[in-house]
């Protein structure tokens, strides 16, 4: 089991920047990939970006060149940051952190709201 605590959401004007952070604790040695997903009102949850234990990254086409995911591992925590630049109103959503174990079990954070005003 891991516990995921997200922070950093908020309200920003279009063109602005935000940084989301997710701290994982617990059985962190079982974590393979971590990532950020988002769910806009009335839409399905979608992948934003993922990062593996070897720092291999994957981005949704809609955020490439604007968002950057980074990972930091310590003995007791794994932290994943999502730096979001040039935000657009269509980036408005609840953003969720996810940790995937090597056995493919997924653990989710509680979500943090990002609102981009035009």
Order of alpha helices (4+ residues) and beta strands (2+ residues): beta-beta-beta-beta-beta-beta-beta-beta-beta-beta-beta
